[in-house]
Amino acid sequence: MTSLRKLGQSDLEVFPLALGGNVFGWTADRNRSFAVLDAYAAAGGNFVDTADSYSAWIEGNHGGESETIIGEWIKERGNRSDVVIATKVSQHPDFKGLSAANIKAAADASLKRLGTDHIDLYYTHFDQPEVPVEEIIGALDELVRAGKVRQIGASNISAERLKASLEFSEREGLARYVALQPHYNLVSRDTYEGELRDLAERAGLAAMPYFALASGFLTGKYRPGATVDSARAEGAAKHLATERGQKVLTALDEVARAHDAEVATVALAWLAAQPTVAAPIASARTVEQLPALLAVAGLRLTDDEIGKLTQASA
């Protein structure tokens, strides 16, 4: 049994890989999504990440499709108390932004789709610098006090705004961010490493990086001359054209061979070994894609291997 990781200074304990729900209702239909969720849970997984806007970008979808599928799965399996659900606010077409009224209305809509009375971890999806942190934290605190939300987090936020939010929470004795969801992986390190990560480390925040596999590039299936059937192929393939991307693949191949592991597993293990990271987020649209992701729970890289990958991706 894989040991769970404590999520920052919160009371949440999570599996070291968060299952990304962005594909549910998009590239994975209801049945396929259920199969992936079942396999993840059977392997000891308990941490599912979604957002109210998934997947509004698809023609015919309106947003909320992922939450609805997760809610139906929990209801059918009767396992709500075994699953830590993270969702986000600010991007749903009907609930745009981070005004206090919108945060509260969006949370109620998410709860209804999820078929639950509480959200375990509620993130602001994209910060809105024009909205005072006092208004955002105030609304989130109300949700926590009402029992609708257990813990709060921030995704896509600057160090400056995060600092102001934490200081306001401390000063007023209000709910405080315990988690961050930054864009962070072996080929995208610049947005998180530095000021934002330093602040997260000082404040005891847990990071759950998204695009942990760079839209699939870090699975190793994108190689010169290879064509990949994926909705995200374009985003992944752009890394192939860079020297950094090629160096990273070479280093990943080497470390993967040493452990008889998948390239994706090694890329996630590097991320999991970084300061503040509690659980990288990765999604699977089929059950066959899951084992390489789940294996991160059992893979420990040596300091030399971590250093080699860090250097290759510099």
C-alpha positions in Angstrom: 0.0 0.0 0.0 1.5 3.4 -1.0 1.8 5.8 1.8 -0.2 9.0 1.4 1.4 12.4 1.6 0.2 15.2 3.9 -1.0 18.1 1.9 1.0 21.0 3.2 -0.3 22.2 6.6 -3.8 20.9 6.0 -5.5 17.7 7.3 -5.7 16.3 3.8 -3.7 13.2 2.9 -3.3 12.4 -0.7 -1.8 9.7 -3.1 1.5 11.0 -4.6 -0.2 11.3 -8.0 -3.3 13.4 -8.6 -5.5 12.1 -11.4 -6.3 14.9 -13.8 -10.0 15.2 -14.7 -9.5 17.5 -17.7 -10.1 14.5 -20.1 -13.4 13.4 -18.6 -16.1 14.4 -20.9 -13.6 15.4 -23.5 -11.3 12.7 -24.9 -12.7 10.1 -22.4 -16.5 9.5 -22.5 -18.4 8.5 -19.4 -17.7 4.8 -19.6 -14.0 5.3 -20.3 -13.7 7.9 -17.5 -15.4 5.5 -15.0 -12.9 2.7 -16.1 -9.9 5.1 -15.5 -11.3 6.3 -12.1 -11.9 2.7 -11.0 -8.4 1.6 -12.0 -6.8 4.6 -10.2 -8.8 3.9 -7.0 -8.0 0.2 -7.2 -4.3 1.1 -7.2 -4.7 3.2 -4.0 -5.3 6.5 -5.7 -7.5 9.0 -3.8 -6.8 12.4 -5.3 -8.9 13.6 -8.2 -8.3 17.1 -9.8 -10.9 18.9 -11.9 -12.3 22.3 -12.6 -15.8 23.8 -13.2 -14.8 24.8 -16.7 -13.7 21.3 -17.9 -14.5 20.9 -20.8 -16.2 24.1 -22.0 -13.7 24.4 -24.9 -15.3 21.5 -26.8 -18.2 22.2 -29.2 -21.4 21.1 -27.7 -20.0 21.2 -24.1 -20.8 24.0 -21.7 -18.4 23.3 -18.8 -19.0 21.1 -15.8 -18.8 17.9 -17.8 -15.9 16.6 -15.8 -17.4 17.4 -12.4 -20.6 15.7 -13.5 -18.9 12.5 -14.5 -16.8 12.4 -11.2 -20.0 13.1 -9.3 -21.9 10.2 -11.0 -18.9 7.9 -10.4 -18.8 8.7 -6.7 -22.5 8.2 -6.4 -22.4 4.8 -8.1 -19.4 3.6 -6.2 -20.5 5.0 -2.8 -16.9 6.1 -2.1 -17.2 9.8 -1.4 -15.3 9.6 1.9 -12.4 7.8 0.3 -11.8 10.4 -2.4 -10.1 13.9 -2.1 -11.8 16.1 -4.7 -10.1 19.2 -5.9 -11.9 21.6 -8.2 -11.5 25.3 -9.3 -13.4 28.5 -9.8 -13.1 31.5 -12.3 -13.3 30.0 -15.8 -16.8 28.4 -16.2 -18.7 30.3 -19.0 -21.5 31.1 -16.5 -19.3 31.8 -13.5 -16.4 33.9 -14.8 -14.0 35.7 -12.4 -13.3 35.9 -8.7 -15.8 38.3 -7.3 -17.2 37.2 -4.0 -20.7 36.6 -5.4 -19.3 34.6 -8.3 -17.1 32.4 -6.1 -20.0 31.5 -3.9 -22.4 30.8 -6.8 -19.8 28.8 -8.7 -19.1 26.6 -5.6 -22.8 25.8 -5.2 -22.9 24.8 -8.9 -19.8 22.6 -8.5 -21.3 20.9 -5.4 -24.5 20.2 -7.3 -22.6 18.6 -10.2 -20.3 16.7 -7.9 -23.3 15.5 -5.9 -21.6 16.2 -2.6 -22.0 18.6 0.3 -18.3 19.6 0.4 -15.3 20.2 -1.8 -12.0 19.0 -0.3 -9.7 21.5 -2.0 -11.0 24.5 -3.8 -8.7 26.5 -6.0 -8.9 29.9 -7.6 -8.2 28.8 -11.2 -6.7 32.0 -12.6 -6.0 34.9 -10.4 -7.7 38.2 -11.3 -5.3 41.0 -10.1 -8.1 43.6 -10.4 -10.1 41.8 -7.6 -8.7 42.6 -4.1 -7.3 39.6 -2.3 -9.5 40.7 0.6 -12.6 40.0 -1.4 -11.4 36.6 -2.7 -10.1 35.3 0.6 -13.3 36.6 2.4 -15.5 34.7 0.0 -13.4 31.5 0.3 -13.4 31.8 4.1 -17.2 32.0 4.1 -17.3 28.7 2.1 -15.0 27.1 4.6 -17.0 28.3 7.6 -20.2 27.0 5.9 -18.6 23.6 5.6 -18.8 23.7 1.8 -15.0 23.7 1.4 -12.4 22.0 3.5 -9.2 23.6 2.3 -8.3 26.4 -0.3 -5.6 26.7 -2.9 -4.5 29.0 -5.7 -3.5 28.1 -9.3 -1.8 30.5 -11.8 -1.0 33.2 -9.2 2.0 35.6 -8.9 4.3 35.5 -5.9 3.2 39.1 -5.1 -0.5 38.2 -5.0 0.1 35.0 -3.1 2.1 36.8 -0.5 -0.7 39.5 -0.1 -3.3 36.7 0.2 -1.4 34.8 2.9 -0.7 38.0 4.9 -4.4 39.0 4.8 -5.5 35.5 5.9 -3.0 35.6 8.8 -3.9 39.1 9.9 -7.6 38.5 9.9 -7.6 34.9 11.1 -9.3 33.7 7.9 -9.0 30.6 5.8 -5.5 30.4 4.3 -4.2 28.8 1.1 -2.6 25.4 1.8 -1.9 24.5 -1.8 -0.6 25.8 -5.1 -1.2 24.5 -8.6 1.6 25.9 -10.8 2.5 25.0 -14.4 5.7 23.0 -13.8 7.6 20.2 -15.4 11.0 19.2 -16.7 10.7 21.4 -19.8 8.8 24.3 -18.1 10.6 25.3 -14.9 10.7 29.1 -15.2 7.2 30.0 -14.0 7.5 28.2 -10.7 11.2 27.9 -9.7 12.3 31.1 -8.0 10.2 33.6 -6.1 7.0 31.7 -6.2 8.5 28.4 -5.0 10.6 30.1 -2.4 7.4 31.7 -1.0 5.5 28.4 -1.1 8.4 26.7 0.8 8.5 29.4 3.5 4.7 29.3 3.9 4.5 25.5 4.0 2.3 25.2 0.9 2.0 22.0 -1.1 2.4 22.2 -4.9 0.4 20.1 -7.4 2.0 20.9 -10.7 -0.2 20.7 -13.8 1.0 19.8 -17.3 3.4 17.6 -15.3 4.1 15.6 -18.5 4.1 18.7 -20.8 1.0 17.7 -22.7 2.4 14.2 -23.2 5.9 15.2 -24.4 7.5 13.8 -21.3 5.9 10.3 -21.9 8.6 9.8 -24.5 6.2 9.0 -27.3 7.0 12.2 -29.2 10.2 11.5 -31.2 11.5 12.8 -34.5 9.4 11.3 -37.3 6.8 9.9 -35.0 3.1 10.9 -35.3 0.9 10.6 -32.2 -2.9 10.5 -32.2 -3.7 12.9 -29.4 -5.8 16.0 -29.0 -2.7 17.6 -27.4 -0.1 16.5 -29.9 0.6 20.1 -31.1 1.4 21.3 -27.6 3.7 18.4 -26.9 5.5 18.3 -30.3 6.8 21.9 -29.9 9.3 20.7 -27.3 10.9 18.4 -29.8 12.1 21.4 -31.8 14.2 22.7 -28.9 17.6 21.7 -27.7 16.4 21.5 -24.2 13.6 19.1 -25.2 16.0 16.7 -26.9 18.5 16.8 -24.0 15.7 16.0 -21.5 14.5 13.1 -23.6 18.1 11.7 -23.8 18.5 12.0 -20.0 15.1 10.5 -19.3 15.8 7.5 -21.6 19.1 6.9 -19.7 17.5 7.0 -16.2 14.4 5.0 -17.4 16.7 2.2 -18.6 18.5 2.1 -15.3 15.2 1.5 -13.4 13.5 -0.5 -16.2 10.8 2.2 -15.9 8.7 4.2 -18.4 9.9 7.6 -19.4 6.7 9.2 -18.0 7.3 7.6 -14.6 10.8 9.1 -14.4 9.6 12.5 -15.5 7.0 12.4 -12.7 9.5 11.1 -10.2 11.8 14.1 -10.9 8.9 16.4 -10.3 7.8 14.5 -7.1 11.3 14.9 -5.7 11.3 18.7 -6.1 10.9 21.0 -3.0 7.2 21.7 -2.1 5.7 19.2 -4.6 3.2 16.8 -2.9 1.6 15.3 -6.0 2.1 16.0 -9.7 -1.2 16.0 -11.7 -1.4 13.7 -14.8 -4.4 12.5 -16.7 -5.1 9.3 -18.6 -7.8 8.9 -21.2 -7.5 5.1 -21.2 -6.8 2.5 -18.5 -3.7 1.4 -20.4 -2.1 4.9 -19.9 -2.4 4.6 -16.1 0.3 2.2 -14.9 3.2 4.5 -16.0 1.6 7.3 -14.0 0.8 5.3 -10.9 4.4 3.8 -10.8 5.7 7.2 -9.6 4.5 6.2 -6.2 7.1 3.5 -6.0 10.0 5.1 -7.9 12.8 6.8 -6.0 15.5 8.5 -8.1 19.1 8.8 -6.8 20.5 12.3 -6.1 22.7 11.8 -9.2 19.8 11.0 -11.4 17.8 14.0 -10.2 20.9 16.1 -10.8 21.3 14.7 -14.3 17.7 15.5 -15.3 17.9 19.0 -13.7 21.0 19.8 -15.6 19.6 18.5 -18.9 16.5 20.7 -18.5 18.4 23.8 -17.4 
